[in-house]
Amino acid sequence: MILKNPLDMHLHLRDNQMLELIAPLSARDFCAAVIMPN
């Protein structure tokens, strides 16, 4: 199965270095995300 437009339905955006690491990876692999509070 190939998902053409996958969604991240549970994404925690972190602070500082973790945000800088996670945000581009998520944007690369998913077309949208549901942001969860930390």
C-alpha distance matrix in Angstrom:
0.0 3.8 6.5 9.6 12.2 11.6 14.8 16.9 18.5 21.2 22.6 26.1 27.9 30.6 33.9 35.2 33.5 30.4 29.9 30.3 27.7 25.0 25.2 24.3 21.4 20.0 20.8 19.0 15.6 15.7 17.0 19.1 20.3 22.5 25.5 27.1 30.8 31.9
3.8 0.0 3.8 6.2 9.1 9.2 12.8 15.2 17.4 20.1 21.0 24.5 25.9 28.7 31.8 32.9 31.2 28.4 27.6 27.7 25.3 22.8 22.6 21.4 18.7 17.4 17.7 15.8 12.7 12.9 13.9 16.5 18.2 20.8 23.7 25.7 29.4 30.5
6.5 3.8 0.0 3.8 5.7 5.7 9.3 12.0 14.2 17.1 18.1 21.7 23.1 26.1 29.2 30.5 29.2 26.3 25.2 25.6 23.5 20.6 20.1 19.2 16.8 15.0 15.1 13.8 10.7 9.9 10.6 12.9 14.7 17.3 20.3 22.5 26.2 27.7
9.6 6.2 3.8 0.0 3.8 6.2 9.8 12.9 15.4 18.4 18.9 22.5 23.3 26.4 29.3 30.3 29.2 26.6 25.0 25.1 23.4 20.7 19.6 18.3 16.6 14.8 14.0 12.6 10.2 9.3 8.9 11.9 14.6 17.6 20.5 23.2 26.8 28.5
12.2 9.1 5.7 3.8 0.0 3.8 6.6 10.0 12.3 15.5 15.9 19.5 20.2 23.5 26.4 27.7 26.9 24.3 22.4 22.8 21.4 18.5 17.0 16.3 14.9 12.4 11.5 11.2 8.9 6.7 5.6 8.2 11.0 14.0 17.0 19.9 23.4 25.3
11.6 9.2 5.7 6.2 3.8 0.0 3.8 6.8 9.2 12.2 12.9 16.6 17.8 21.0 24.2 25.7 24.9 21.9 20.3 21.1 19.5 16.3 15.4 15.2 13.2 10.5 10.7 10.7 7.6 5.2 6.0 7.5 9.0 11.8 14.7 17.2 20.8 22.4
14.8 12.8 9.3 9.8 6.6 3.8 0.0 3.8 5.8 8.9 9.8 13.6 15.0 18.5 21.7 23.6 23.2 20.1 18.4 19.7 18.5 14.9 13.8 14.6 13.0 9.6 10.2 11.4 8.8 5.4 5.9 5.2 5.6 8.1 11.1 13.6 17.2 19.1
16.9 15.2 12.0 12.9 10.0 6.8 3.8 0.0 3.8 5.7 6.2 10.0 11.8 15.1 18.5 20.7 20.3 17.0 15.5 17.3 15.9 12.2 11.7 13.2 11.4 7.9 9.7 11.4 8.9 6.2 8.1 6.4 4.5 6.4 8.7 10.6 14.2 15.7
18.5 17.4 14.2 15.4 12.3 9.2 5.8 3.8 0.0 3.8 6.4 10.0 12.5 15.8 19.4 22.0 22.1 18.7 17.2 19.6 18.5 14.7 14.3 16.3 14.8 11.2 13.0 15.1 12.7 9.8 10.9 8.3 5.6 4.9 7.7 8.9 12.7 14.6
21.2 20.1 17.1 18.4 15.5 12.2 8.9 5.7 3.8 0.0 3.8 6.7 9.9 12.8 16.4 19.4 19.5 16.0 14.9 17.7 16.6 12.9 13.1 15.7 14.3 11.1 13.5 15.8 13.8 11.6 13.2 10.5 7.0 5.5 6.3 6.1 9.7 11.2
22.6 21.0 18.1 18.9 15.9 12.9 9.8 6.2 6.4 3.8 0.0 3.8 6.3 9.4 13.0 15.7 15.9 12.5 11.1 13.9 13.1 9.4 9.5 12.5 11.5 8.5 11.0 13.6 12.4 10.6 12.5 9.9 6.4 6.0 5.0 5.7 8.7 9.6
26.1 24.5 21.7 22.5 19.5 16.6 13.6 10.0 10.0 6.7 3.8 0.0 3.8 6.1 9.8 12.9 13.5 10.1 9.1 12.5 12.1 9.0 9.6 13.1 12.6 10.4 13.0 15.7 15.0 13.8 15.7 13.0 9.6 8.6 5.9 5.2 6.5 6.3
27.9 25.9 23.1 23.3 20.2 17.8 15.0 11.8 12.5 9.9 6.3 3.8 0.0 3.8 6.9 9.7 10.7 7.9 5.8 9.3 9.8 7.2 7.1 10.9 11.5 9.8 11.7 14.7 15.0 14.1 15.7 13.2 10.4 10.2 7.1 7.5 7.9 7.4
30.6 28.7 26.1 26.4 23.5 21.0 18.5 15.1 15.8 12.8 9.4 6.1 3.8 0.0 3.8 6.9 8.1 5.5 4.8 8.5 9.2 7.9 8.8 12.4 13.0 12.3 14.4 17.0 17.5 17.2 19.1 16.9 14.1 13.9 10.6 10.2 9.3 7.3
33.9 31.8 29.2 29.3 26.4 24.2 21.7 18.5 19.4 16.4 13.0 9.8 6.9 3.8 0.0 3.8 6.4 5.8 5.1 8.0 9.9 9.8 10.4 13.6 14.9 14.8 16.4 18.9 20.1 19.9 21.6 19.5 17.1 16.9 13.5 13.2 11.7 9.6
35.2 32.9 30.5 30.3 27.7 25.7 23.6 20.7 22.0 19.4 15.7 12.9 9.7 6.9 3.8 0.0 3.8 5.6 5.4 6.4 8.8 10.3 10.8 13.2 14.9 15.7 16.9 19.0 20.7 21.1 22.8 21.2 19.3 19.7 16.5 16.7 15.4 13.3
33.5 31.2 29.2 29.2 26.9 24.9 23.2 20.3 22.1 19.5 15.9 13.5 10.7 8.1 6.4 3.8 0.0 3.8 5.4 5.0 6.2 8.6 10.2 11.8 13.0 14.5 16.0 17.5 19.1 20.2 22.3 21.3 19.6 20.5 17.7 18.0 17.3 15.1
30.4 28.4 26.3 26.6 24.3 21.9 20.1 17.0 18.7 16.0 12.5 10.1 7.9 5.5 5.8 5.6 3.8 0.0 3.8 5.4 5.0 5.9 8.3 10.5 10.9 11.9 14.1 15.7 16.7 17.6 20.0 18.8 16.7 17.5 14.8 14.9 14.7 12.5
29.9 27.6 25.2 25.0 22.4 20.3 18.4 15.5 17.2 14.9 11.1 9.1 5.8 4.8 5.1 5.4 5.4 3.8 0.0 3.8 5.4 5.2 5.7 8.6 10.0 10.3 11.8 14.0 15.4 15.7 17.6 16.2 14.3 15.3 12.5 13.3 13.2 11.9
30.3 27.7 25.6 25.1 22.8 21.1 19.7 17.3 19.6 17.7 13.9 12.5 9.3 8.5 8.0 6.4 5.0 5.4 3.8 0.0 3.8 5.9 6.0 7.1 9.2 10.7 11.5 13.0 15.2 16.2 18.0 17.3 16.2 17.8 15.4 16.8 16.9 15.7
27.7 25.3 23.5 23.4 21.4 19.5 18.5 15.9 18.5 16.6 13.1 12.1 9.8 9.2 9.9 8.8 6.2 5.0 5.4 3.8 0.0 3.8 6.0 6.4 6.9 9.1 10.8 11.6 13.2 14.8 17.3 17.0 15.8 17.7 15.7 16.9 17.6 16.2
25.0 22.8 20.6 20.7 18.5 16.3 14.9 12.2 14.7 12.9 9.4 9.0 7.2 7.9 9.8 10.3 8.6 5.9 5.2 5.9 3.8 0.0 3.8 5.7 5.3 6.1 8.5 10.0 10.8 11.8 14.4 13.7 12.3 14.0 12.4 13.7 14.9 13.9
25.2 22.6 20.1 19.6 17.0 15.4 13.8 11.7 14.3 13.1 9.5 9.6 7.1 8.8 10.4 10.8 10.2 8.3 5.7 6.0 6.0 3.8 0.0 3.8 5.5 5.3 6.1 8.6 10.2 10.4 12.2 11.4 10.5 12.6 11.1 13.3 14.6 14.5
24.3 21.4 19.2 18.3 16.3 15.2 14.6 13.2 16.3 15.7 12.5 13.1 10.9 12.4 13.6 13.2 11.8 10.5 8.6 7.1 6.4 5.7 3.8 0.0 3.8 5.5 5.0 6.0 8.7 10.0 11.8 12.2 12.4 15.2 14.3 16.8 18.4 18.3
21.4 18.7 16.8 16.6 14.9 13.2 13.0 11.4 14.8 14.3 11.5 12.6 11.5 13.0 14.9 14.9 13.0 10.9 10.0 9.2 6.9 5.3 5.5 3.8 0.0 3.8 5.5 5.1 6.3 8.5 11.3 12.1 12.0 14.9 14.5 16.6 18.6 18.4
20.0 17.4 15.0 14.8 12.4 10.5 9.6 7.9 11.2 11.1 8.5 10.4 9.8 12.3 14.8 15.7 14.5 11.9 10.3 10.7 9.1 6.1 5.3 5.5 3.8 0.0 3.8 5.4 5.3 5.7 8.5 8.6 8.2 11.2 11.2 13.6 16.1 16.5
20.8 17.7 15.1 14.0 11.5 10.7 10.2 9.7 13.0 13.5 11.0 13.0 11.7 14.4 16.4 16.9 16.0 14.1 11.8 11.5 10.8 8.5 6.1 5.0 5.5 3.8 0.0 3.8 5.6 5.5 6.8 7.6 8.7 12.1 12.4 15.5 17.9 18.7
19.0 15.8 13.8 12.6 11.2 10.7 11.4 11.4 15.1 15.8 13.6 15.7 14.7 17.0 18.9 19.0 17.5 15.7 14.0 13.0 11.6 10.0 8.6 6.0 5.1 5.4 3.8 0.0 3.8 6.0 7.9 10.1 11.6 15.2 15.8 18.6 21.2 21.7
15.6 12.7 10.7 10.2 8.9 7.6 8.8 8.9 12.7 13.8 12.4 15.0 15.0 17.5 20.1 20.7 19.1 16.7 15.4 15.2 13.2 10.8 10.2 8.7 6.3 5.3 5.6 3.8 0.0 3.8 7.0 9.2 10.4 13.9 15.1 17.7 20.7 21.3
15.7 12.9 9.9 9.3 6.7 5.2 5.4 6.2 9.8 11.6 10.6 13.8 14.1 17.2 19.9 21.1 20.2 17.6 15.7 16.2 14.8 11.8 10.4 10.0 8.5 5.7 5.5 6.0 3.8 0.0 3.8 5.5 7.1 10.8 12.6 15.4 18.7 19.9
17.0 13.9 10.6 8.9 5.6 6.0 5.9 8.1 10.9 13.2 12.5 15.7 15.7 19.1 21.6 22.8 22.3 20.0 17.6 18.0 17.3 14.4 12.2 11.8 11.3 8.5 6.8 7.9 7.0 3.8 0.0 3.8 7.2 10.8 13.0 16.3 19.5 21.4
19.1 16.5 12.9 11.9 8.2 7.5 5.2 6.4 8.3 10.5 9.9 13.0 13.2 16.9 19.5 21.2 21.3 18.8 16.2 17.3 17.0 13.7 11.4 12.2 12.1 8.6 7.6 10.1 9.2 5.5 3.8 0.0 3.8 7.1 9.5 12.9 16.1 18.3
20.3 18.2 14.7 14.6 11.0 9.0 5.6 4.5 5.6 7.0 6.4 9.6 10.4 14.1 17.1 19.3 19.6 16.7 14.3 16.2 15.8 12.3 10.5 12.4 12.0 8.2 8.7 11.6 10.4 7.1 7.2 3.8 0.0 3.8 6.0 9.2 12.6 14.7
22.5 20.8 17.3 17.6 14.0 11.8 8.1 6.4 4.9 5.5 6.0 8.6 10.2 13.9 16.9 19.7 20.5 17.5 15.3 17.8 17.7 14.0 12.6 15.2 14.9 11.2 12.1 15.2 13.9 10.8 10.8 7.1 3.8 0.0 3.8 6.4 9.9 12.6
25.5 23.7 20.3 20.5 17.0 14.7 11.1 8.7 7.7 6.3 5.0 5.9 7.1 10.6 13.5 16.5 17.7 14.8 12.5 15.4 15.7 12.4 11.1 14.3 14.5 11.2 12.4 15.8 15.1 12.6 13.0 9.5 6.0 3.8 0.0 3.8 6.6 9.2
27.1 25.7 22.5 23.2 19.9 17.2 13.6 10.6 8.9 6.1 5.7 5.2 7.5 10.2 13.2 16.7 18.0 14.9 13.3 16.8 16.9 13.7 13.3 16.8 16.6 13.6 15.5 18.6 17.7 15.4 16.3 12.9 9.2 6.4 3.8 0.0 3.8 6.4
30.8 29.4 26.2 26.8 23.4 20.8 17.2 14.2 12.7 9.7 8.7 6.5 7.9 9.3 11.7 15.4 17.3 14.7 13.2 16.9 17.6 14.9 14.6 18.4 18.6 16.1 17.9 21.2 20.7 18.7 19.5 16.1 12.6 9.9 6.6 3.8 0.0 3.8
31.9 30.5 27.7 28.5 25.3 22.4 19.1 15.7 14.6 11.2 9.6 6.3 7.4 7.3 9.6 13.3 15.1 12.5 11.9 15.7 16.2 13.9 14.5 18.3 18.4 16.5 18.7 21.7 21.3 19.9 21.4 18.3 14.7 12.6 9.2 6.4 3.8 0.0
